[in-house]
Amino acid sequence: MTTPAGGRLLSEPKYEALYEWLRTSPLTNLNKVAVADFGGLRGVMALQDIGKGEEIVGIPATFAVDLGGDARDPLPAAQRLLATRAMEVADNFDPDDEDDESGSDDRAAYWATLPPPDSPDLCTPDFFSEAQMRMLQWPPLITASRQRGAAIRAALGSAAPSGDMGTSSLSAAGGRMRELRWAVWAVLSRVLTVQAPPDPGALGGGQPQGRKLLIPFIDMFNHKGGTKHYLTGRTDGMLRVVAGTPVKAGEQIFIMYGTETTSNAEFVAHYGFHDPSPQAANADRALARAYPEALPALAFSTVEEDEALLAADGDDALSYPESLAVRLRLGLKKAAMAEKLL
């Protein structure tokens, strides 16, 4: 099905299985939306007109994968993700086991919709070559990506690939590295932080704590800076996307990742895209002010050279990682110039 907005409904069995599983709860609301393809990018499409303030999607929190507290280090959440997925896709997994704490009847339907480790969706700097990494011209991002790689190797310990391994051992170690890198990517790119209820046993009733959740279906919404649609809910109830403006049938529906202060360095690092919105451009200016020591690296190319690289086509066209790196450094150059720092 092609809509006026250019979306094409995705009716593959894995999406039908996801809908069927989510609708095992009478509280689930997927009546107004479906997963669709928009020019090669998967997203969420409106099946009918939706008014401002209406619920777009409602998912009971019990369907979500809880990956722990809102800590900066993605590794613990990534390791829990792998352990949970391994249990729930195992042949002997019993969805009716009363001792199972996953909150899932058959979450294997959800795992099947996540991009696999070899997907082109994994396009953040953590998967760049060294040459592509240098093209970023932004030392804080390069350092953070290399530190994550080192942390993954440290977490694997003796199971990490090394030159001392034989062929079979090296292959197995490479597989473990690949899986953990994928899980870290999934945590950084797909997890949403949701408030848990206060702990009544804590002093003064406690404060709500953020929990890292993978939320089936809701994690398929794409980002658009400045969108008014928003996520609301808590871990003990419903997780909803609510319309901040009217939506027409056939349109792609977006949410906003991060906040209005999220810079393109973070969008590139966590999600693998560059946001051209005014909100991200303003955040880039704040980033340039915050990291004056990183600005000299941007001078390795000029604005004109970067624009020429992005305009090249045919054999001279950049790969996606290369174009992403150039778009980031070009945007940061312009931000630094706007601040009269470069």
ZAZA-850000 format. One record per residue (C-alpha): residue number from 1; residue in one letter; chain; x, y, z. Coordinates in nm, 4 decimals, padded with zeros to 6 digits. Layout:
N
SITE    k  r  c        xx        yy        zz
SITE  NUM  A  A         X         Y         Z
...
//
This chain:
342
SITE    k  r  c        xx        yy        zz
SITE    1  M  A   00.0000   00.0000   00.0000
SITE    2  T  A   00.1339   00.3437  -00.0956
SITE    3  T  A  -00.0004   00.6483   00.0834
SITE    4  P  A  -00.0078   01.0125  -00.0309
SITE    5  A  A   00.2897   01.0776   00.1975
SITE    6  G  A   00.4952   00.8076   00.0251
SITE    7  G  A   00.4785   00.5426   00.2974
SITE    8  R  A   00.4361   00.1745   00.2187
SITE    9  L  A   00.2903  -00.0536   00.4826
SITE   10  L  A   00.5222  -00.3348   00.5878
SITE   11  S  A   00.3254  -00.6579   00.6096
SITE   12  E  A   00.6102  -00.9018   00.6667
SITE   13  P  A   00.5317  -01.1896   00.9067
SITE   14  K  A   00.7600  -01.0433   01.1772
SITE   15  Y  A   00.5458  -00.7293   01.1993
SITE   16  E  A   00.2225  -00.9274   01.2003
SITE   17  A  A   00.3657  -01.1385   01.4839
SITE   18  L  A   00.4590  -00.8218   01.6738
SITE   19  Y  A   00.1070  -00.6789   01.6398
SITE   20  E  A  -00.0485  -01.0101   01.7442
SITE   21  W  A   00.1709  -01.0327   02.0543
SITE   22  L  A   00.1145  -00.6740   02.1624
SITE   23  R  A  -00.2609  -00.7120   02.1184
SITE   24  T  A  -00.2704  -01.0007   02.3650
SITE   25  S  A  -00.3348  -00.7177   02.6120
SITE   26  P  A  -00.6710  -00.5402   02.5795
SITE   27  L  A  -00.4948  -00.2220   02.6912
SITE   28  T  A  -00.2711  -00.2021   02.3831
SITE   29  N  A  -00.3657   00.0695   02.1349
SITE   30  L  A  -00.2260   00.0221   01.7829
SITE   31  N  A  -00.5496   00.1067   01.6035
SITE   32  K  A  -00.4279   00.4279   01.4411
SITE   33  V  A  -00.0769   00.3324   01.3257
SITE   34  A  A   00.1367   00.0709   01.1540
SITE   35  V  A   00.4993   00.0147   01.0604
SITE   36  A  A   00.5788   00.1444   00.7117
SITE   37  D  A   00.8681   00.2031   00.4758
SITE   38  F  A   00.9473   00.5627   00.3862
SITE   39  G  A   01.1998   00.5665   00.1045
SITE   40  G  A   01.4021   00.2815   00.2546
SITE   41  L  A   01.3677   00.3980   00.6155
SITE   42  R  A   01.1359   00.2121   00.8510
SITE   43  G  A   00.9018   00.4321   01.0529
SITE   44  V  A   00.5523   00.4687   01.1979
SITE   45  M  A   00.2649   00.5742   00.9724
SITE   46  A  A  -00.0786   00.7103   01.0655
SITE   47  L  A  -00.3633   00.4953   00.9347
SITE   48  Q  A  -00.6217   00.7637   01.0083
SITE   49  D  A  -00.6396   01.1291   01.1012
SITE   50  I  A  -00.5318   01.1895   01.4609
SITE   51  G  A  -00.6264   01.5018   01.6525
SITE   52  K  A  -00.4049   01.7087   01.8815
SITE   53  G  A  -00.3987   01.5564   02.2291
SITE   54  E  A  -00.5105   01.2103   02.1122
SITE   55  E  A  -00.3184   00.8977   02.2015
SITE   56  I  A  -00.1228   00.7781   01.8980
SITE   57  V  A   00.0054   00.4563   02.0537
SITE   58  G  A  -00.0456   00.2916   02.3912
SITE   59  I  A   00.1719   00.0011   02.5084
SITE   60  P  A   00.1425  -00.1578   02.8549
SITE   61  A  A   00.4757  -00.1249   03.0351
SITE   62  T  A   00.4822  -00.4993   03.0987
SITE   63  F  A   00.5785  -00.5494   02.7332
SITE   64  A  A   00.8941  -00.3397   02.7713
SITE   65  V  A   01.2418  -00.4780   02.8373
SITE   66  D  A   01.3730  -00.3189   03.1593
SITE   67  L  A   01.7503  -00.2801   03.1332
SITE   68  G  A   01.8120  -00.1174   03.4687
SITE   69  G  A   01.8696   00.2268   03.6151
SITE   70  D  A   01.9528   00.5412   03.4239
SITE   71  A  A   02.3331   00.5166   03.4379
SITE   72  R  A   02.5698   00.6721   03.1851
SITE   73  D  A   02.7593   00.3489   03.1213
SITE   74  P  A   02.5698   00.1490   02.8538
SITE   75  L  A   02.7590  -00.1756   02.9172
SITE   76  P  A   02.5544  -00.3137   03.2106
SITE   77  A  A   02.2325  -00.2504   03.0201
SITE   78  A  A   02.3830  -00.4092   02.7070
SITE   79  Q  A   02.4831  -00.7220   02.8983
SITE   80  R  A   02.1360  -00.7506   03.0483
SITE   81  L  A   01.9853  -00.7073   02.7022
SITE   82  L  A   02.1894  -00.9990   02.5673
SITE   83  A  A   02.1036  -01.2200   02.8643
SITE   84  T  A   01.7325  -01.1416   02.8375
SITE   85  R  A   01.7231  -01.1961   02.4633
SITE   86  A  A   01.9133  -01.5259   02.4922
SITE   87  M  A   01.6600  -01.6518   02.7458
SITE   88  E  A   01.3534  -01.5420   02.5527
SITE   89  V  A   01.4518  -01.6774   02.2130
SITE   90  A  A   01.5778  -02.0075   02.3530
SITE   91  D  A   01.3970  -02.3208   02.2331
SITE   92  N  A   01.3091  -02.4160   02.5888
SITE   93  F  A   01.1701  -02.0753   02.6886
SITE   94  D  A   00.8341  -02.1228   02.8596
SITE   95  P  A   00.6240  -01.8057   02.8327
SITE   96  D  A   00.3801  -01.9461   03.0899
SITE   97  D  A   00.6483  -01.9957   03.3564
SITE   98  E  A   00.5219  -01.8151   03.6669
SITE   99  D  A   00.8808  -01.7642   03.7855
SITE  100  D  A   00.9756  -01.5767   03.4681
SITE  101  E  A   01.0302  -01.2088   03.5484
SITE  102  S  A   01.0565  -01.0818   03.1919
SITE  103  G  A   00.7016  -00.9488   03.1857
SITE  104  S  A   00.6632  -01.1135   02.8466
SITE  105  D  A   00.4270  -01.3706   02.7018
SITE  106  D  A   00.6378  -01.4232   02.3930
SITE  107  R  A   00.8787  -01.1350   02.3420
SITE  108  A  A   01.0596  -01.3308   02.0713
SITE  109  A  A   00.8191  -01.1515   01.8361
SITE  110  Y  A   00.9807  -00.8252   01.9416
SITE  111  W  A   01.3413  -00.9431   01.9211
SITE  112  A  A   01.2801  -01.0419   01.5577
SITE  113  T  A   01.2076  -00.6780   01.4658
SITE  114  L  A   01.5386  -00.5390   01.5954
SITE  115  P  A   01.8092  -00.4718   01.3346
SITE  116  P  A   02.0604  -00.7608   01.3360
SITE  117  P  A   02.4320  -00.7080   01.4103
SITE  118  D  A   02.5165  -00.6868   01.0386
SITE  119  S  A   02.2428  -00.4333   00.9576
SITE  120  P  A   02.3336  -00.1053   00.7822
SITE  121  D  A   02.1383   00.0627   01.0639
SITE  122  L  A   02.4522   00.0154   01.2741
SITE  123  C  A   02.6184   00.3251   01.1334
SITE  124  T  A   02.7473   00.5126   01.4384
SITE  125  P  A   03.1207   00.5934   01.4787
SITE  126  D  A   03.1588   00.2796   01.6921
SITE  127  F  A   03.1436   00.0940   01.3573
SITE  128  F  A   03.3624   00.3349   01.1585
SITE  129  S  A   03.7023   00.2465   01.0175
SITE  130  E  A   03.9978   00.4458   01.1495
SITE  131  A  A   03.9996   00.6584   00.8336
SITE  132  Q  A   03.6294   00.7340   00.8712
SITE  133  M  A   03.6817   00.8134   01.2400
SITE  134  R  A   03.9467   01.0733   01.1557
SITE  135  M  A   03.7078   01.2371   00.9112
SITE  136  L  A   03.4887   01.3431   01.2052
SITE  137  Q  A   03.7430   01.6090   01.3083
SITE  138  W  A   03.5847   01.6160   01.6530
SITE  139  P  A   03.8215   01.4734   01.9197
SITE  140  P  A   03.5631   01.4373   02.2013
SITE  141  L  A   03.3496   01.2065   01.9861
SITE  142  I  A   03.6489   01.0082   01.8605
SITE  143  T  A   03.7768   00.9620   02.2170
SITE  144  A  A   03.4375   00.8544   02.3502
SITE  145  S  A   03.3947   00.5975   02.0721
SITE  146  R  A   03.7401   00.4510   02.1285
SITE  147  Q  A   03.6780   00.4359   02.5018
SITE  148  R  A   03.3560   00.2399   02.4435
SITE  149  G  A   03.5492  -00.0038   02.2255
SITE  150  A  A   03.8112  -00.0470   02.4974
SITE  151  A  A   03.5398  -00.0973   02.7611
SITE  152  I  A   03.3758  -00.3688   02.5504
SITE  153  R  A   03.7081  -00.5507   02.5132
SITE  154  A  A   03.7675  -00.5206   02.8891
SITE  155  A  A   03.4186  -00.6564   02.9629
SITE  156  L  A   03.4875  -00.9590   02.7438
SITE  157  G  A   03.8204  -01.0204   02.9180
SITE  158  S  A   03.9942  -01.3290   02.7878
SITE  159  A  A   03.7024  -01.3835   02.5495
SITE  160  A  A   03.7971  -01.0727   02.3498
SITE  161  P  A   03.9703  -01.1347   02.0143
SITE  162  S  A   04.3499  -01.1311   02.0303
SITE  163  G  A   04.6425  -01.2180   01.8063
SITE  164  D  A   04.7283  -01.5154   02.0270
SITE  165  M  A   04.4109  -01.7061   01.9399
SITE  166  G  A   04.3772  -01.9880   01.6942
SITE  167  T  A   04.1356  -01.9583   01.4023
SITE  168  S  A   03.8390  -02.1247   01.5718
SITE  169  S  A   03.8881  -01.9369   01.9002
SITE  170  L  A   03.9328  -01.6109   01.7150
SITE  171  S  A   03.6072  -01.6665   01.5283
SITE  172  A  A   03.4159  -01.7339   01.8518
SITE  173  A  A   03.5725  -01.4323   02.0221
SITE  174  G  A   03.4853  -01.2133   01.7245
SITE  175  G  A   03.1247  -01.3281   01.7508
SITE  176  R  A   03.1074  -01.2299   02.1173
SITE  177  M  A   03.2605  -00.8906   02.0378
SITE  178  R  A   03.0105  -00.8418   01.7557
SITE  179  E  A   02.7161  -00.9271   01.9826
SITE  180  L  A   02.8223  -00.6986   02.2663
SITE  181  R  A   02.8948  -00.4083   02.0297
SITE  182  W  A   02.5480  -00.4592   01.8814
SITE  183  A  A   02.3904  -00.4576   02.2284
SITE  184  V  A   02.5715  -00.1365   02.3260
SITE  185  W  A   02.4461   00.0199   02.0024
SITE  186  A  A   02.0906  -00.0947   02.0802
SITE  187  V  A   02.1073   00.0603   02.4281
SITE  188  L  A   02.2407   00.3916   02.2976
SITE  189  S  A   02.0100   00.4139   01.9963
SITE  190  R  A   01.6814   00.2496   02.0990
SITE  191  V  A   01.6453   00.2734   02.4759
SITE  192  L  A   01.4097   00.5312   02.6269
SITE  193  T  A   01.4362   00.6443   02.9882
SITE  194  V  A   01.1040   00.6160   03.1728
SITE  195  Q  A   01.0231   00.7103   03.5303
SITE  196  A  A   00.9527   00.4327   03.7779
SITE  197  P  A   00.7098   00.4989   04.0651
SITE  198  P  A   00.8606   00.6271   04.3929
SITE  199  D  A   00.9821   00.3621   04.6347
SITE  200  P  A   00.7450   00.3792   04.9327
SITE  201  G  A   01.0088   00.2145   05.1498
SITE  202  A  A   01.2626   00.4893   05.0885
SITE  203  L  A   01.3096   00.7856   05.3207
SITE  204  G  A   01.0352   01.0387   05.2525
SITE  205  G  A   00.8692   00.8058   05.0054
SITE  206  G  A   01.1639   00.8214   04.7650
SITE  207  Q  A   01.2045   00.9996   04.4343
SITE  208  P  A   01.1018   00.8588   04.0956
SITE  209  Q  A   01.3958   00.6818   03.9315
SITE  210  G  A   01.4705   00.6597   03.5613
SITE  211  R  A   01.4695   00.3119   03.4084
SITE  212  K  A   01.6166   00.2187   03.0702
SITE  213  L  A   01.3448   00.0514   02.8637
SITE  214  L  A   01.3283  -00.1053   02.5213
SITE  215  I  A   00.9661  -00.0402   02.4278
SITE  216  P  A   00.8239  -00.2600   02.1507
SITE  217  F  A   00.6777  -00.0629   01.8598
SITE  218  I  A   00.7457   00.2751   02.0224
SITE  219  D  A   01.1162   00.2269   01.9447
SITE  220  M  A   01.0264   00.2349   01.5738
SITE  221  F  A   00.9343   00.6042   01.5762
SITE  222  N  A   01.1949   00.8102   01.3927
SITE  223  H  A   01.3323   01.1443   01.5096
SITE  224  K  A   01.2438   01.4913   01.3909
SITE  225  G  A   01.3715   01.8002   01.5657
SITE  226  G  A   01.0981   02.0297   01.6937
SITE  227  T  A   00.8161   01.7745   01.6694
SITE  228  K  A   00.5405   01.8244   01.9258
SITE  229  H  A   00.4482   01.4583   01.9675
SITE  230  Y  A   00.5721   01.3172   02.2970
SITE  231  L  A   00.6192   01.0034   02.5043
SITE  232  T  A   00.4520   00.9809   02.8429
SITE  233  G  A   00.3937   00.7131   03.1071
SITE  234  R  A   00.5630   00.5216   03.3874
SITE  235  T  A   00.7070   00.1761   03.4288
SITE  236  D  A   00.4064   00.0621   03.6358
SITE  237  G  A   00.1409   00.1648   03.3829
SITE  238  M  A   00.0992   00.2558   03.0176
SITE  239  L  A   00.3613   00.3952   02.7822
SITE  240  R  A   00.2040   00.6325   02.5323
SITE  241  V  A   00.2914   00.8551   02.2405
SITE  242  V  A   00.0532   01.1514   02.2342
SITE  243  A  A  -00.0128   01.3841   01.9408
SITE  244  G  A   00.1129   01.7367   02.0056
SITE  245  T  A  -00.0272   01.8515   01.6703
SITE  246  P  A  -00.2853   01.7044   01.4296
SITE  247  V  A  -00.1693   01.4164   01.2084
SITE  248  K  A  -00.3105   01.3260   00.8673
SITE  249  A  A  -00.3636   00.9674   00.7529
SITE  250  G  A  -00.0631   00.8456   00.5573
SITE  251  E  A   00.1865   01.0741   00.7307
SITE  252  Q  A   00.4968   00.9502   00.9051
SITE  253  I  A   00.4775   01.0247   01.2783
SITE  254  F  A   00.7937   01.1374   01.4545
SITE  255  I  A   00.9065   01.1835   01.8110
SITE  256  M  A   01.2098   01.3766   01.9302
SITE  257  Y  A   01.5144   01.1912   02.0580
SITE  258  G  A   01.6924   01.3630   02.3440
SITE  259  T  A   01.5955   01.7230   02.4139
SITE  260  E  A   01.6283   02.0602   02.2437
SITE  261  T  A   01.9804   02.0798   02.3888
SITE  262  T  A   02.0957   01.7546   02.2224
SITE  263  S  A   02.3773   01.8318   01.9779
SITE  264  N  A   02.4592   01.6623   01.6506
SITE  265  A  A   02.7675   01.5094   01.8111
SITE  266  E  A   02.5306   01.3030   02.0252
SITE  267  F  A   02.2913   01.2286   01.7392
SITE  268  V  A   02.5842   01.0986   01.5330
SITE  269  A  A   02.7387   00.9082   01.8246
SITE  270  H  A   02.4211   00.7355   01.9444
SITE  271  Y  A   02.1925   00.7171   01.6413
SITE  272  G  A   02.4055   00.7546   01.3303
SITE  273  F  A   02.2318   01.0567   01.1763
SITE  274  H  A   02.2786   01.4329   01.1494
SITE  275  D  A   01.9838   01.6559   01.2403
SITE  276  P  A   01.9577   01.9741   01.0273
SITE  277  S  A   01.6927   02.1322   01.2522
SITE  278  P  A   01.7370   02.4764   01.4118
SITE  279  Q  A   01.7190   02.3133   01.7557
SITE  280  A  A   02.0199   02.0915   01.6810
SITE  281  A  A   02.2079   02.3826   01.5229
SITE  282  N  A   02.1623   02.5850   01.8428
SITE  283  A  A   02.2812   02.2859   02.0471
SITE  284  D  A   02.5886   02.2648   01.8214
SITE  285  R  A   02.6702   02.6267   01.9027
SITE  286  A  A   02.6543   02.5450   02.2735
SITE  287  L  A   02.8791   02.2438   02.2117
SITE  288  A  A   03.1361   02.4623   02.0333
SITE  289  R  A   03.1399   02.6981   02.3319
SITE  290  A  A   03.1826   02.4072   02.5725
SITE  291  Y  A   03.4796   02.2491   02.3900
SITE  292  P  A   03.7100   02.5295   02.2679
SITE  293  E  A   04.0074   02.2925   02.2901
SITE  294  A  A   03.8493   02.0685   02.0220
SITE  295  L  A   03.7913   02.3451   01.7664
SITE  296  P  A   04.1405   02.3450   01.6045
SITE  297  A  A   04.0750   01.9958   01.4661
SITE  298  L  A   03.7903   02.1389   01.2563
SITE  299  A  A   04.0426   02.3499   01.0632
SITE  300  F  A   04.1829   02.0450   00.8813
SITE  301  S  A   03.9292   02.1209   00.6089
SITE  302  T  A   03.7360   02.4290   00.5052
SITE  303  V  A   03.3623   02.4791   00.4760
SITE  304  E  A   03.4019   02.4935   00.0986
SITE  305  E  A   03.5960   02.1669   00.0887
SITE  306  D  A   03.3351   01.9924   00.3044
SITE  307  E  A   03.0499   02.1193   00.0884
SITE  308  A  A   03.2284   02.0009  -00.2260
SITE  309  L  A   03.2720   01.6525  -00.0777
SITE  310  L  A   02.9010   01.6313   00.0040
SITE  311  A  A   02.8069   01.7491  -00.3465
SITE  312  A  A   03.0195   01.4848  -00.5212
SITE  313  D  A   02.8408   01.2048  -00.7036
SITE  314  G  A   02.9253   00.8966  -00.9093
SITE  315  D  A   03.2577   00.7351  -00.8251
SITE  316  D  A   03.3502   01.0321  -00.6066
SITE  317  A  A   03.0398   01.0090  -00.3887
SITE  318  L  A   03.0995   00.9528  -00.0197
SITE  319  S  A   02.9836   00.6416   00.1615
SITE  320  Y  A   02.7212   00.6938   00.4306
SITE  321  P  A   02.9736   00.6912   00.7203
SITE  322  E  A   03.1944   00.9361   00.5306
SITE  323  S  A   02.9068   01.1708   00.4489
SITE  324  L  A   02.7863   01.1513   00.8097
SITE  325  A  A   03.1321   01.2504   00.9336
SITE  326  V  A   03.1530   01.5407   00.6874
SITE  327  R  A   02.8017   01.6647   00.7720
SITE  328  L  A   02.8908   01.6655   01.1415
SITE  329  R  A   03.2200   01.8506   01.1017
SITE  330  L  A   03.0646   02.0998   00.8578
SITE  331  G  A   02.7832   02.1742   01.1007
SITE  332  L  A   03.0272   02.2185   01.3879
SITE  333  K  A   03.2419   02.4519   01.1772
SITE  334  K  A   02.9390   02.6679   01.1035
SITE  335  A  A   02.8379   02.6604   01.4695
SITE  336  A  A   03.1861   02.7683   01.5811
SITE  337  M  A   03.1899   03.0445   01.3198
SITE  338  A  A   02.8500   03.1669   01.4353
SITE  339  E  A   02.9975   03.1917   01.7848
SITE  340  K  A   03.3071   03.3694   01.6391
SITE  341  L  A   03.5274   03.0911   01.7742
SITE  342  L  A   03.6711   02.9766   01.4412
//
